[in-house]
Amino acid sequence: MEDNREQNEMEMDESMHGVPRKEVPEVAKDEPDDKPAARTIQWTIVIAVIILAIVYFVFFY
């Protein structure tokens, strides 16, 4: 009974691929596509704010 409980606790602490959930996988740390994606998000936000400002000034000013 005790061994079964330990096995269940160990399974809950590990993800699907056997990596403990508290650690970030190395692949995620060194992801090369993160920096371009971050720049794209910033440009998207800037463009959205500009479009919203244009809509505001056209309809409410």
Secondary structure as the mmCIF struct_conf table of DSSP 4:
data_model
#
loop_
_struct_conf.conf_type_id
_struct_conf.id
_struct_conf.beg_label_comp_id
_struct_conf.beg_label_asym_id
_struct_conf.beg_label_seq_id
_struct_conf.end_label_comp_id
_struct_conf.end_label_asym_id
_struct_conf.end_label_seq_id
HELX_RH_AL_P HELX_RH_AL_P1 GLU A 2 ASP A 13
STRN STRN1 GLU A 14 GLU A 14
TURN_TY1_P TURN_TY1_P1 MET A 16 HIS A 17
BEND BEND1 GLY A 18 GLY A 18
STRN STRN2 PRO A 20 PRO A 20
TURN_TY1_P TURN_TY1_P2 ARG A 21 LYS A 22
BEND BEND2 GLU A 23 GLU A 23
HELX_LH_PP_P HELX_LH_PP_P1 VAL A 24 PRO A 25
HELX_RH_AL_P HELX_RH_AL_P2 GLU A 26 LYS A 29
TURN_TY1_P TURN_TY1_P3 ASP A 30 ASP A 30
TURN_TY1_P TURN_TY1_P4 PRO A 32 ASP A 33
HELX_RH_AL_P HELX_RH_AL_P3 ASP A 34 PHE A 60
#
